[in-house]
Amino acid sequence: MGPLQIKDILQTSPENQSVTVKGWVRTKRESKNAIFIALNDGSTIHNIQAVAEPGQFSAELLSTVTTGSCLKITGQLVESQGSGQAVEVKIEDILVYGTADPETFPLQPKKHSLEFLREIAHLRPRTNTFSAILRIRHALAFAVHQYFNDGRFFYLHTPVITASDAEGAGEMFRVTTLDLNKLPRTEEGAINFKEDFFGREANLTVSGQLEGELGAMALSKIYTFGPTFRAENSNTTRHLAEFWMIEPEMAFFELEDNMDLAEDFVKKVITYALNNCKDDLNFLQNRLTEEEKNKPQNERSIPLLEKLSFVVDNPFERLTYTEAIEILLKSKPHKEKKFQYPVGWGIDLSSEHERYLVEKHFKKPVILTNYPKEIKSFYMKLDEDGKTVRAMDVLFPGIGEIIGGSQREEDYDKLLGRVHEVGIDPQNLWWYLETRKFGTAPHSGFGLGFERLVLFVTGMSNIRDVIPFPRYPKSAEF
């Protein structure tokens, strides 16, 4: 399995055994009695300290050992003399794999802004903050697959290239092989997509849900976990043009089952991170406290570990959209006109309303159900009253909606009616509609934007900082 990593070496009991450590230099400091090199290989937030005696190595060699350079160090593993680590390496030999010129290497041992680090996304994983985020991201992705596997779900790979728009939002990236300098035209002068690769217009997917439903109609329980794309010209801290979605779809699940699954799912994956990423979460919690120390008390975030426990330890409050609107109408911020957006039945709740319900009113995560059909997607099952649909949104502190889902409309005529109502050409969704003709069944599902989950668990404030190489308007650099 390759050489021992720093994470393993730090947990080894020192018996003056010989070890080889490979990694990148975080810092080098020299005192008159010793030279200290802190090395990190990304396996843990903790560096290993390697110590040499003055005069042990030539000045020429030591001048190439700078922040960012990559080394192989061989030496004795001994008990550490200093505080902060149990073991250290008494250096016998140094091999420099790669140097990093201090004049031009941008990651010097000082505080860098997150904005600056986005400009050097090729190097930012080498910082403590980003290596911690990426390790947590991995742990959460692993926990997602483990959770669904244990629950007898099948992982379904839905297409990245699609001819349908699941959300009906129309903000999609086009996929084409046509020569943009000489586009084929129809007699009416429109672009002739019959000559394109797929013989029709094609786009990058915004969701794997519709195809996921087809899988659930055969395998009972499936989930998708893949990249999705939205060409929304949005520069907020919550939007990316390329992001990952987790979308389970379950035959024979009604709204209540869907809510139970969503609640259990987020609690289990967050618990996995709490149990397996302690050092990284502690580091990010301290980072956040440090960032916010100059803010007034009432504007500071809940400490990270407390916020995660808040979600894991509390049963989620469940209520209808109509009940939520009544609570908001009676609320102090509404009466004192403190909300930025007006409240009334029929509005699409904004994140300030969602956060009020979670953080101020119930003081626990909330699941809202039965939204007005006008503000929800065409595929959601109509309630008896014909005005609302069996939707469910899970709302979290600090972030608002983290999961959106629903019981799907399984009645062919009702679904066709909704397709016409929202102005979709049924011909484009013939295959989706057809599943309602052949052995239809009640079924449900939800979608969780993976980056939203990572954002929540890491306590970061900008979604561009929880994906290795963010894609957003005017940015596809790396």
Protein Blocks (a to p, Z undefined) as FASTA:
>chain_A
ZZadfklmmmpccehiacddddddfbdcddfkbccddddehlambdcdddddehkacfkl
mmmmcghiacdddddddddfbghiabdcddfbdcdfbdcdfklmmbdcbdddfklmmmmm
mlmmmpmklmmmmmmmmmmmmmmmmmmmmnopacddddfbdcbdfkonopacdddfbdfk
lccddfkopacfklmmnopacdddfbfklmmmmmmmmnopacddddddddbdcfbfkbcf
bdcddddddehiafklmmmmmmmmmmmmmmmmmmmmmmmmmmmmmmmmmmmmmpcfklpc
cdfklmmmmmmmpccddddfklmmmmmmmpmklmnomafbdcdehiacdfklmmmmmmmm
nopacddehiafklpcfkbccdfkomaccddddddehklpabdcddddfbfklmmmmmmm
nopafklmmmmmmmmmnopacdddddddfklmmmmmnopabfklmcfbacdehiafZZ
